[in-house]
Amino acid sequence: MKKHNIMIPKPRSHFVKVECDSCKNIKVLYTFSTKPISCPSCNAELLINTGGQAEILGNILETLD
């Protein structure tokens, strides 16, 4: 097989901009994070780790590549 025909798989993980529901603060998070992350201003939980892809509790504004 020639090298230009080999497909490189895209990763399932990415960074996202998340807005807190209560204080509207924006934070950049990783979708496969291993630690729970809370909002720095109001201490509301933004992300809960689940062992794989994390559960995001805030509003996802955009996906960063």
N, C-alpha and C positions, 0 to 999 in steps of 0.2 A: 504494500500500500504506500502511495506517495505521501509525503509529509503535508502537502497542501490540502489533502482530502481528509485529514484527521480532524474530527470535531472536538473542540474544547468545551467541556460542560460548564454552564454558568452556575455559580454558587447559589444555594437557596437562601443564604443569609444576606442581609443588607442593613444599612443604617436608615433610620426614619426620624423625621421631625415630629415630635409629639407635643400636643398642647394639653396642659392640665385643665380638667373640667371646672375646678373651683376658682382658680386664680388667673387662668389664661396665660400662664408662664410657658415658654417654649423650651424644649430640651431635645437634644439629639440622642437617640438610643440605638442599641444594637439588638436585632431581633432574636439572636440566640444567646442572650446574656445569661450568665450563671448566678447572678445575685439580684435580689429584688431592689428596685430603684424607686425612690420617692422624690417628690417635687422639692427643690431646695428652699422655696419660699413658704409653702403652706404644709409640708410634710404629708401630703396625700400620696398614696401609692400610684405610680405610673406603670410599673412593669412587675409581673410576678413570674419567676422562673418555674418551668414545668418539666425540666429534664431534657427538653428538645427546644422547639421554637417557643419563645416566651409569650405569655399572654399580656397584651398591651391594654391598659385600662383607660388611657386618655384618648384624645382625638388625634388620629394620624393625619398630618397636614400634607406631607410629601415624602417620597422615597428618594434617598440619595444614592447615587451610583458611585 
